Amino acid sequence: MAKGYWVSVYPTIADPERLAVYNQLAGPAVKAAGGRVLASVGSRVVAHEAGIAERVVLIEFDSFDQAVAAYESTAYQEALAALPDGFKRDFRITEGLG
């Protein structure tokens, strides 16, 4: 079964303190749903073309369906509600190749 991945890129982080509230809620929600953080804050990034060399987060799940269910979970939706107004990120859920 192919794994599922959350891929998030944060173009700018204008209010790191408010983002910390999201992180405090999102971390346990992701872990409870079986997610494993593969890359996050402090990871080195080299961007090419229209890439963004800011914070990139990569989270792996055992399956694509598990990744979708984690996003739709009540716990993660509560974390999303804590994101600051005007906050922007490029977020997607993608299926692995194998």
Buried (B, 14 or more C-beta within 10 A) or exposed (E): EEBBBBBBBBEEBEBEEBBEBBBEBBBEBBBEBBBEBEBBEEEEEEEEEEEBEBBBBBBBBBBBEBBBBBBEBEBBEEBBEBBBEEBEBEEEBEBBEE
